[in-house]
Amino acid sequence: MTDALNAANDTAATADGPSDDVVARVLASAESRSSAYSLFSSGAQALQTEVGADSIGDGEQLDREDRKALRRVPGLSTELEDVTEVEYRQLRLENVVLIGIYAQGSQDDAENSMREMAALAETAGATVLDGLLQRRAHPDPSTFLGRGKAAELAAIVQALGADTVIADTELAPSQRRALEDVVKVKVIDRTAVILDIFSQHAKSREGKAQVELAQLEYLLPRLRGWGESMSRQAGGQVGGAGAGMGSRGPGETKIELDRRRIHTRMSKLRKQIAAMKPAREAKRANRRRNSVPSVAIAGYTNAGKSSILNRITHAGVLVENSLFATLDATVRKNTTADGRIYTLADTVGFVRNLPHQLVEAFRSTLEEIADSDVIVHVVDGSHPDPASQIATVRDVVGEVGARGITELVVFNKADLIDDDTRLVLRGLEPRAIFASARTGEGIDEILAAISEMLPDPSLEIELIVPYDRGDLISLLHEKGRVISTEYVEDGTLVHARISQDLEAQFAEFRVPAGAIGA
């Protein structure tokens, strides 16, 4: 193919002059770059091509088109042989190489983590060129990989034309600087990528403030200074301020000034987030006062939580085949088959090694899980390692104090798994429900299970409600649980369960216990 391309280039140059020769040289350079690397393959594309995201309840999904219209393009190729090539240089996304370390016997887990890291990088807008795993007991304290492997990585980065290296862990600031000095390109870690995705996808005012706070907490210990940043800012007359005696001499360095500004901004953000909290708590208090049970949909990122919510409530929440597509909690009302009202809350997704800055920053959002009566734990049934997803979600749920809440495990994307896989998953969670937000399989089972798991009102009563008080029957169905009804001469005989705060409204219609049978 190369010979044919060269022959075509020679012909083009002879026939059409030097302009076509420039174009041919650019195309030949692109061909050589594309053939010089091997893609991170063998199932490394962690985002599936068919996830069943679209369903009858997804709405118009206008946000998805808007998000795709703002894909980042960090830079242009500047490898020019001739200034005339500037008109033909290529537009490119950020090209990255992934690196990771695994101990003896944990290669499968490391490969799954690397595939997830590839999906994170793709979601952030990068192009993954390759992934490299090194087996060693502990990361090198200096360059993470060790001096020799870091030099090999530098050669690979140069050969592939990568401009970023991403480590599948959290790097110490000193490790990142030392590795950058060796590979000569930008080095970031898993936490930085997740924070970048969150900053792109946050939409609400509270979500943006939470993400910015997490980013500043991550940035603070990683500030770097050089040149003027490490010199003192002169004060007084030396600095030209003309402040007079007593103000001369060295002041803060620029890096100290940056730290102070970051601390000031973090303090302001914490106050803003604290000021937003009462509104959310007021909504929760209103639901509690009206005895409205709540159900939280939790799970690993890209497991299909928003798709399940859309399928059940037709909420129209953004659904996209990417990690952390939705960050803001969405609450919708739903009704059980027997007429009881409850709320469904879609929460932020989890991921292994979720940065602790995000857990703290999104604590107000995660409180939707802690304050719920039932947790619908959505798991991607087609994932190669669902057990680790379940463990990760339960760890984060435990961190927010929701470990004791009733849990319903749902294996989503059942249309993508075979019978053998179902047997394996059934062994993991015997009482789980298999569902598909795409086909609608298992949705009725989920609704029935939620209806059974919702807490019953504490007070069991029998009433004879006059036929002209249909409003009370409606109230019983809405805020209580009607066990049975029977039509008698004096009115409707109702056996129901209600909460204590409704007892006074039905006191005059109550039938003493055992009076009906007597």
C-alpha positions in Angstrom: 0.0 0.0 0.0 2.9 2.4 0.8 4.4 1.8 -2.7 1.1 2.5 -4.3 0.7 5.6 -2.3 4.2 6.9 -3.2 3.5 6.2 -6.9 0.3 8.1 -6.7 2.0 10.9 -5.0 4.7 11.1 -7.7 2.0 11.1 -10.4 0.1 13.8 -8.6 3.2 16.0 -8.2 4.1 15.6 -11.9 0.6 16.3 -13.2 -0.7 19.1 -10.9 2.4 20.8 -9.6 3.9 21.5 -6.1 0.5 22.1 -4.4 -0.6 18.5 -4.8 2.8 17.4 -3.7 2.3 19.1 -0.4 -1.0 17.4 0.1 0.4 14.0 -0.8 3.2 14.5 1.7 0.8 15.3 4.5 -1.3 12.3 3.7 1.8 10.1 3.6 2.8 11.4 7.0 -0.6 10.6 8.4 -0.4 7.1 7.0 2.9 6.4 8.6 1.7 7.7 12.0 -1.4 5.6 11.9 0.5 2.4 11.0 3.1 3.0 13.8 1.0 2.0 16.8 -1.3 -0.8 17.9 -4.6 0.3 19.4 -5.5 -0.7 22.9 -7.8 -3.5 21.8 -9.0 -6.9 22.9 -12.2 -5.5 24.2 -10.6 -2.3 25.5 -13.4 -0.2 24.2 -15.3 -0.1 27.5 -18.2 1.8 26.0 -20.4 -0.7 24.2 -21.8 0.1 20.8 -25.3 -1.0 21.7 -26.4 -0.3 25.3 -30.1 0.1 24.9 -30.0 3.8 25.9 -33.0 4.9 23.8 -36.4 3.9 25.1 -39.9 5.2 24.8 -39.4 7.4 27.8 -36.2 9.1 26.9 -37.8 12.3 25.6 -36.3 14.3 22.8 -32.8 14.1 24.4 -31.8 17.6 23.2 -29.1 17.8 25.8 -27.2 14.9 24.1 -26.9 16.8 20.8 -25.9 19.9 22.6 -23.1 18.0 24.5 -21.8 16.5 21.3 -21.7 19.9 19.7 -19.1 21.0 22.3 -16.5 18.3 22.0 -13.1 19.6 23.0 -10.3 19.9 20.4 -7.2 20.7 22.4 -4.8 21.5 19.5 -3.6 21.2 16.0 -0.7 19.2 14.7 2.3 21.4 14.2 4.7 18.9 12.6 5.3 21.0 9.5 8.0 20.2 6.9 7.1 23.3 4.9 5.3 26.5 5.8 2.9 25.8 2.9 1.6 22.8 4.8 -0.1 25.1 7.3 -3.3 25.0 5.2 -3.5 21.2 5.3 -2.4 20.4 8.9 -4.8 18.0 10.7 -7.3 18.7 13.4 -6.9 16.2 16.2 -8.2 15.3 19.6 -6.0 14.7 22.6 -4.0 11.5 22.0 -3.3 9.5 25.1 -1.4 6.5 26.3 -2.6 4.7 29.5 -0.3 3.1 32.1 -1.0 0.9 35.0 0.6 -1.4 37.6 -0.6 -4.7 38.9 0.7 -7.1 41.5 1.2 -10.9 41.2 -2.1 -12.6 40.3 -4.2 -9.5 39.7 -3.8 -9.2 36.0 -7.5 -9.7 35.1 -8.6 -7.1 37.5 -5.9 -4.7 36.2 -7.0 -5.2 32.6 -10.7 -4.5 33.6 -9.6 -1.3 35.4 -7.5 -0.3 32.3 -10.6 -0.8 30.0 -12.6 1.4 32.3 -9.8 4.0 32.2 -10.0 3.9 28.4 -13.7 4.5 28.6 -13.1 7.5 31.0 -10.5 8.9 28.6 -12.9 8.5 25.7 -15.7 10.2 27.6 -13.4 13.1 28.4 -12.9 13.6 24.7 -9.5 11.9 24.2 -8.3 9.3 21.7 -6.7 6.2 23.4 -3.7 5.0 21.4 -2.4 2.3 23.6 -2.4 0.9 27.2 0.6 -0.4 29.1 0.6 -2.6 32.2 3.6 -3.3 34.3 3.8 -6.1 36.9 5.5 -4.9 40.1 4.6 -5.2 43.8 4.6 -1.4 44.5 4.8 1.7 42.4 8.2 3.4 42.1 8.2 6.3 44.6 10.0 8.5 42.0 8.6 7.9 38.5 5.8 5.4 39.3 7.1 2.9 36.7 10.8 2.9 37.5 13.6 4.5 35.5 14.0 1.9 32.8 10.2 1.5 32.1 9.8 5.2 32.1 12.4 5.5 29.4 10.6 2.8 27.4 7.3 4.7 27.9 9.0 7.9 26.5 10.0 6.0 23.4 6.5 4.6 22.9 4.9 8.1 23.4 7.2 9.5 20.8 6.5 6.7 18.3 2.8 7.0 18.7 2.6 10.8 18.6 0.8 10.9 21.9 0.6 14.2 23.8 -0.7 12.9 27.2 0.0 10.0 29.5 -2.7 8.9 31.9 -2.0 6.7 35.0 -4.7 4.4 36.1 -4.3 5.4 39.8 -3.8 8.6 41.8 -0.2 9.9 41.4 1.7 11.8 44.0 2.7 15.3 42.8 6.3 14.4 42.9 5.7 11.2 40.8 3.8 13.2 38.2 6.6 15.8 37.9 9.3 13.2 37.6 7.5 11.2 35.0 6.8 14.3 32.9 10.5 15.1 33.0 11.2 11.7 31.4 8.4 11.3 28.9 8.4 15.1 27.9 4.6 15.2 27.6 1.7 16.0 30.0 1.1 13.4 32.7 -2.2 13.2 34.6 -3.9 10.5 36.7 -7.3 8.9 37.0 -8.6 11.4 39.4 -7.8 14.3 37.1 -9.7 12.6 34.3 -12.8 12.0 36.4 -12.8 15.6 37.6 -12.5 16.7 34.0 -15.6 14.6 33.0 -17.5 16.0 36.0 -16.6 19.6 35.0 -17.9 19.0 31.4 -21.2 17.3 32.5 -22.2 19.4 35.5 -25.3 21.5 34.6 -27.0 22.8 37.8 -25.6 25.6 39.9 -25.1 23.3 42.8 -23.4 20.6 40.6 -21.0 23.1 39.1 -20.1 24.4 42.6 -19.5 20.9 43.9 -17.2 20.0 40.9 -15.2 23.2 41.2 -14.7 22.6 44.9 -13.4 19.1 44.2 -11.1 20.4 41.5 -9.6 23.0 43.8 -9.0 20.5 46.5 -7.2 18.3 44.0 -5.2 21.2 42.6 -4.0 22.7 45.9 -1.2 20.2 46.7 -0.2 20.0 43.0 0.6 23.7 42.4 4.0 24.1 40.7 6.2 27.1 40.8 9.2 28.1 38.7 11.0 31.3 37.7 9.1 34.3 39.0 6.6 32.1 40.8 9.3 31.2 43.3 10.6 34.8 43.8 9.3 37.2 46.4 6.9 39.9 45.5 8.6 43.1 46.7 6.7 45.4 48.9 6.7 49.1 49.7 8.7 51.5 47.6 10.7 48.6 46.2 7.6 47.3 44.6 6.6 50.7 43.3 3.6 51.0 45.6 5.0 54.0 47.4 3.7 52.8 50.7 6.5 54.3 52.6 8.6 53.1 55.6 7.7 49.8 57.3 6.4 48.2 54.1 9.7 47.4 52.4 11.0 44.0 52.0 10.1 40.6 50.7 6.4 39.6 50.5 4.6 36.5 49.4 5.8 34.3 46.6 3.4 34.0 43.7 2.8 30.4 44.5 1.8 31.4 48.1 -0.5 34.0 46.6 -2.1 31.3 44.4 -2.6 29.0 47.4 -4.3 31.8 49.3 -6.6 32.6 46.4 -7.6 28.9 46.1 -8.3 28.7 49.9 -10.5 31.9 49.6 -12.4 30.5 46.6 -12.9 27.1 48.4 -14.3 28.9 51.4 -16.7 30.8 49.2 -17.8 27.6 47.4 -18.4 25.8 50.7 -20.7 28.6 51.8 -22.6 28.5 48.5 -23.1 24.8 48.7 -24.2 25.1 52.4 -26.7 27.8 51.3 -28.2 25.5 48.7 -28.7 22.7 51.2 -31.8 24.0 53.0 -33.8 24.0 49.7 -33.1 20.4 49.2 -33.8 19.6 52.8 -37.1 21.5 52.6 -38.2 19.3 49.7 -37.3 16.2 51.6 -39.0 17.4 54.8 -42.1 18.1 52.7 -42.1 14.5 51.4 -41.7 13.2 54.9 -44.5 15.4 56.3 -46.8 14.0 53.6 -45.6 10.5 54.3 -44.3 10.0 50.8 -41.8 7.1 50.6 -38.7 7.6 48.5 -36.8 5.2 46.3 -33.2 6.0 45.2 -31.7 4.5 42.0 -28.0 3.9 42.6 -25.4 2.0 40.8 -22.2 2.0 38.8 -21.7 4.6 36.1 -23.2 3.7 32.7 -25.2 0.8 34.2 -28.4 2.3 32.9 -29.9 4.1 35.9 -31.3 7.1 33.9 -32.7 4.6 31.3 -34.5 2.7 34.0 -35.9 6.0 35.4 -37.0 7.1 32.0 -38.7 3.7 31.3 -40.7 3.9 34.5 -41.6 7.6 34.7 -41.0 8.9 31.2 -38.8 11.6 32.8 -36.8 12.5 29.7 -33.5 12.5 31.6 -30.4 12.6 29.4 -29.3 9.1 28.4 -25.9 8.7 26.7 -23.4 5.9 26.2 -20.7 7.5 28.3 -19.5 7.5 31.9 -21.1 10.0 34.3 -23.5 11.3 31.6 -25.8 12.6 34.4 -24.6 14.1 37.6 -27.5 16.0 39.1 -30.1 14.1 41.1 -33.5 13.9 39.3 -36.6 13.2 41.4 -39.9 12.0 39.8 -43.2 10.9 41.3 -44.6 7.4 40.7 -47.6 5.4 41.9 -47.9 1.7 42.9 -50.5 -0.6 41.5 -52.6 -0.1 44.6 -52.5 3.7 44.4 -49.6 4.6 46.8 -47.5 7.5 45.8 -43.7 7.4 46.1 -40.7 9.3 44.6 -37.9 7.9 42.4 -34.5 9.6 42.6 -31.8 9.1 40.0 -28.4 9.7 41.6 -24.8 10.2 40.4 -23.0 7.0 39.3 -20.1 5.4 41.0 -16.8 4.2 39.7 -13.9 2.2 41.3 -11.4 4.5 43.1 -13.9 7.3 43.1 -11.9 10.4 44.2 -12.6 11.2 47.8 -12.9 14.9 46.9 -16.0 14.0 44.8 -17.5 11.9 47.6 -17.2 14.8 49.9 -18.3 17.5 47.4 -21.3 15.5 46.2 -22.4 14.5 49.7 -25.5 16.6 49.5 -26.5 14.8 46.3 -25.7 11.4 47.8 -27.9 12.2 50.7 -30.8 11.3 48.4 -29.6 7.7 48.9 -29.2 8.0 52.7 -32.7 9.4 53.1 -34.4 6.9 50.9 -36.6 4.0 52.0 -35.5 1.6 49.2 -32.4 1.5 47.1 -32.7 0.1 43.6 -29.1 -1.0 42.9 -28.7 -1.1 39.1 -25.9 -3.3 37.8 -24.6 -3.7 34.2 -25.3 -7.4 33.6 -23.1 -7.3 30.4 -20.0 -6.0 32.2 -17.1 -8.5 32.4 -16.8 -8.0 36.2 -20.2 -7.2 37.8 -19.0 -8.4 41.2 -16.5 -5.6 41.5 -19.2 -3.1 40.4 -21.5 -4.3 43.2 -18.8 -4.1 45.8 -17.8 -0.6 44.7 -21.3 0.7 44.9 -21.9 -0.8 48.3 -18.7 0.7 49.6 -19.8 4.2 48.6 -23.3 3.6 49.9 -21.8 2.6 53.2 -19.7 5.8 53.3 -22.9 8.0 53.1 -24.5 6.0 55.9 -27.1 4.1 53.9 -25.9 0.5 54.4 -28.9 -0.6 56.4 -31.5 0.5 53.8 -33.5 -2.2 51.9 -31.8 -3.0 48.6 -33.2 -4.3 45.3 -30.5 -5.5 42.9 -31.4 -5.1 39.2 -29.2 -6.6 36.5 -29.8 -4.2 33.6 -29.0 -4.8 29.9 -30.4 -8.3 30.1 -31.0 -8.3 26.3 -27.2 -8.3 25.9 -26.4 -11.4 28.0 -26.9 -15.1 27.4 -28.4 -17.9 29.6 -25.0 -19.0 31.0 -24.2 -15.4 32.1 -27.6 -15.2 33.8 -26.8 -18.3 35.8 -23.5 -16.8 37.0 -25.2 -13.5 37.9 -28.0 -15.4 39.7 -25.3 -17.0 41.8 -24.0 -13.5 42.7 -27.4 -12.2 43.7 -30.1 -14.9 44.0 -33.0 -12.5 44.5 -32.0 -10.0 41.8 -34.3 -9.0 38.9 -33.1 -9.2 35.3 -34.3 -6.2 33.3 -33.7 -4.3 30.1 -34.5 -0.6 29.8 -34.3 -1.0 26.1 -36.9 -3.8 25.6 -38.9 -3.3 28.8 -38.1 -6.8 30.2 -38.4 -7.0 34.0 -39.8 -3.4 34.4 -43.1 -4.8 35.8 -41.2 -7.0 38.2 -39.2 -4.0 39.4 -42.3 -2.0 40.1 -43.9 -5.0 41.9 -40.8 -5.5 44.1 -40.7 -1.8 44.9 -44.4 -1.9 45.9 -43.7 -4.8 48.3 -40.5 -3.2 49.8 -42.0 0.2 50.5 -42.6 0.7 54.2 -46.2 0.2 55.4 -47.8 2.9 57.5 -47.6 1.9 61.1 -51.3 2.1 62.2 -53.8 -0.6 61.1 -57.4 0.5 61.3 -60.9 -0.5 60.2 -63.3 2.3 59.1 -66.9 2.6 57.9 -66.7 5.7 55.6 -70.1 7.2 54.5 -70.8 7.0 50.8 -70.8 10.8 50.5 -67.1 11.0 51.8 -65.3 9.7 48.8 -62.5 12.2 49.5 -61.5 10.1 52.5 -61.3 6.9 50.4 -59.1 8.8 47.9 -56.9 10.0 50.8 -56.5 6.5 52.1 -55.4 5.3 48.7 -53.0 8.2 48.3 -51.3 8.3 51.7 -52.1 5.0 53.2 -52.4 1.4 52.1 -55.8 -0.1 51.6 -55.8 -3.8 52.4 -59.5 -4.5 51.6 -62.8 -2.8 50.9 -66.4 -4.0 51.4 -69.6 -2.1 50.7 -72.1 -2.3 53.6 -75.4 -0.6 54.4 -73.8 2.3 56.3 -71.0 3.0 53.9 -67.7 1.6 52.7 -66.0 -0.8 55.1 -62.2 -0.3 54.7 -59.4 -2.2 56.2 -56.2 -0.1 55.8 -52.9 1.0 57.2 -52.2 4.7 57.8 -49.5 6.9 59.4 -50.0 8.3 62.9 -50.4 11.9 61.7 -53.6 10.9 59.7 -55.3 9.1 62.7 -57.2 12.2 63.8 -58.9 12.7 60.4 -60.4 9.2 60.6 -61.1 9.0 64.3 -64.9 9.5 64.0 -65.2 6.7 61.4 -63.2 4.0 63.1 -64.7 0.7 64.0 -63.6 -0.8 67.3 -61.4 -3.9 66.9 -63.5 -7.0 66.7 -66.8 -5.1 66.3 -67.4 -6.2 62.7 -67.1 -9.9 63.5 -69.4 -9.6 66.5 
